[in-house]
């Protein structure tokens, strides 16, 4: 697959395991995450980027990285899939990932086939995203966000492709 997987986490232990999984899935490039500028430069070579996060003790510590990606000026970065890998995350950890706009949380077992199926759901299919000043991510949060934050929001339909990257198919603004 002509896509780049960025591993967000330590280079050893879970990071090394996630690197091994990503290489086995056929990503053309697998790199340690080195910031949004490096990711933007990489997007010129491989238009579709995936950000694979390793498990951490405090999921909230991932917010600065998730925000750098989700609120990037670059369409290729902001609509890139964010996936959190955790052995058995708590309900609070999963909720935090949802609130940060992660596309998926994958739990054990991390078999190649299981991960491949989950990743396949994120490309070559229309995805609906929801955006407020503090959130950008999959639409599963629409009802929660509109209840908590009345006001304007955007509903976006996107399509990710390994060949062309991210395409915005529809962009609607709404006033609540």
C-alpha positions as CSV (number, residue, x, y, z in Angstrom):
1,X,0.0,0.0,0.0
2,X,1.4,3.4,-1.0
3,X,0.9,4.9,2.4
4,X,3.1,5.9,5.3
5,X,2.6,4.7,8.9
6,X,3.9,6.9,11.6
7,X,4.6,5.2,14.9
8,X,3.8,7.5,17.8
9,X,5.5,6.2,20.8
10,X,8.7,4.7,22.0
11,X,11.0,3.0,19.5
12,X,11.3,-0.1,21.6
13,X,8.7,-2.4,23.3
14,X,5.2,-1.5,22.0
15,X,6.7,0.8,19.4
16,X,8.9,-1.9,17.9
17,X,5.9,-4.3,17.9
18,X,3.7,-1.7,16.2
19,X,6.5,-1.1,13.6
20,X,6.7,-4.8,12.9
21,X,2.9,-5.0,12.4
22,X,2.9,-1.9,10.1
23,X,5.6,-3.4,7.9
24,X,3.8,-6.7,7.8
25,X,0.7,-4.9,6.6
26,X,2.5,-3.6,3.5
27,X,2.9,0.1,4.3
28,X,5.4,1.5,1.8
29,X,7.0,3.6,4.6
30,X,7.1,3.1,8.3
31,X,8.7,5.9,10.4
32,X,8.8,7.1,14.0
33,X,6.7,10.3,14.4
34,X,9.0,13.3,14.3
35,X,6.4,16.2,14.2
36,X,4.0,17.7,11.8
37,X,6.6,19.4,9.6
38,X,8.2,16.0,8.9
39,X,4.8,14.4,8.3
40,X,3.8,17.2,5.9
41,X,7.1,16.7,3.9
42,X,6.4,12.9,3.8
43,X,2.9,13.5,2.5
44,X,4.5,14.8,-0.7
45,X,6.0,11.3,-1.2
46,X,3.1,9.2,0.1
47,X,-0.1,11.1,0.0
48,X,-1.9,9.0,2.6
49,X,-0.5,9.0,6.2
50,X,-1.6,6.8,9.1
51,X,-0.7,7.7,12.7
52,X,-0.4,4.6,14.9
53,X,-0.2,5.4,18.6
54,X,1.2,3.0,21.1
55,X,-0.4,2.5,24.5
56,X,0.5,5.0,27.1
57,X,-0.3,5.2,30.9
58,X,-2.0,8.6,30.5
59,X,-3.9,8.8,27.2
60,X,-4.5,12.6,27.8
61,X,-0.7,13.0,27.2
62,X,-1.4,12.2,23.5
63,X,-3.6,15.3,23.1
64,X,-0.8,17.7,21.9
65,X,0.2,15.3,19.1
66,X,-3.4,14.5,18.2
67,X,-4.2,18.3,18.1
68,X,-1.1,19.0,16.0
69,X,-2.4,16.5,13.4
70,X,-6.1,17.2,13.6
71,X,-5.8,21.0,13.5
72,X,-3.0,21.2,11.0
73,X,-3.6,23.6,8.0
74,X,-2.7,20.6,5.8
75,X,-5.7,18.6,4.6
76,X,-3.4,15.6,4.2
77,X,-2.5,15.7,7.9
78,X,-5.8,16.8,9.5
79,X,-7.8,14.0,7.9
80,X,-5.2,11.3,8.4
81,X,-6.3,8.3,10.4
82,X,-5.4,8.3,14.1
83,X,-5.4,4.8,15.5
84,X,-4.6,3.9,19.2
85,X,-3.4,0.4,20.0
86,X,-3.8,-0.8,23.5
87,X,-3.9,-4.2,25.2
88,X,-7.0,-3.5,27.2
89,X,-7.8,0.2,27.5
90,X,-10.1,1.5,30.2
91,X,-13.4,3.1,29.3
92,X,-11.9,6.5,30.2
93,X,-9.0,5.9,27.8
94,X,-11.4,5.0,24.9
95,X,-13.5,8.1,25.7
96,X,-10.4,10.3,25.7
97,X,-9.4,8.9,22.2
98,X,-12.9,9.6,20.9
99,X,-12.8,13.2,22.3
100,X,-9.4,13.7,20.6
101,X,-10.8,12.6,17.2
102,X,-9.2,9.2,16.9
103,X,-10.6,7.1,14.1
104,X,-10.2,3.8,15.9
105,X,-9.0,2.1,19.1
106,X,-7.6,-1.4,18.4
107,X,-7.3,-3.8,21.3
108,X,-5.6,-7.2,21.6
109,X,-5.1,-9.4,19.7
110,X,-3.1,-7.4,17.2
111,X,-3.2,-10.0,14.4
112,X,-2.3,-8.8,11.0
113,X,-5.7,-9.8,9.6
114,X,-7.6,-8.0,12.3
115,X,-5.6,-4.8,11.9
116,X,-5.8,-5.0,8.1
117,X,-9.6,-5.2,8.2
118,X,-9.8,-2.2,10.6
119,X,-7.5,-0.2,8.4
120,X,-9.4,-1.1,5.3
121,X,-12.5,0.5,6.8
122,X,-10.7,3.8,6.8
123,X,-9.7,4.0,3.1
124,X,-11.6,3.9,-0.2
125,X,-14.9,4.5,1.7
126,X,-16.7,7.8,2.5
127,X,-16.1,8.9,6.0
128,X,-18.2,11.6,7.8
129,X,-16.3,14.0,10.0
130,X,-17.6,16.6,12.4
131,X,-15.7,19.8,13.2
132,X,-16.1,22.4,16.0
133,X,-13.5,24.8,17.3
134,X,-12.3,22.1,19.7
135,X,-12.9,18.9,17.8
136,X,-12.3,17.3,14.5
137,X,-13.0,13.6,14.0
138,X,-15.4,10.9,13.0
139,X,-19.1,11.7,13.3
140,X,-19.8,9.2,16.1
141,X,-19.4,12.2,18.4
142,X,-21.9,14.5,16.7
143,X,-24.7,14.0,19.3
144,X,-22.3,14.4,22.2
145,X,-20.7,17.5,20.8
146,X,-23.9,19.2,19.8
147,X,-25.3,18.6,23.3
148,X,-22.2,20.0,25.0
149,X,-21.3,22.8,22.5
150,X,-24.3,24.4,20.9
151,X,-23.2,26.7,18.1
152,X,-21.7,26.3,14.6
153,X,-20.2,23.1,13.3
154,X,-19.1,21.6,10.1
155,X,-20.0,18.2,8.7
156,X,-17.5,16.9,6.2
157,X,-17.5,13.9,3.9
158,X,-14.1,12.7,3.1
159,X,-12.6,9.8,1.1
160,X,-9.0,8.6,1.7
161,X,-7.1,6.9,-1.0
162,X,-3.6,5.4,-1.1
163,X,-3.2,7.0,-4.5
164,X,-4.5,10.5,-4.1
165,X,-4.5,11.0,-0.3
166,X,-7.5,12.8,1.2
167,X,-10.3,14.3,-0.8
168,X,-13.1,16.3,0.8
169,X,-16.3,15.3,-1.0
170,X,-18.7,17.6,0.9
171,X,-18.3,20.4,3.4
172,X,-21.4,21.8,5.1
173,X,-21.6,24.4,7.8
174,X,-24.4,24.3,10.3
175,X,-25.7,26.6,13.0
176,X,-27.1,24.7,16.0
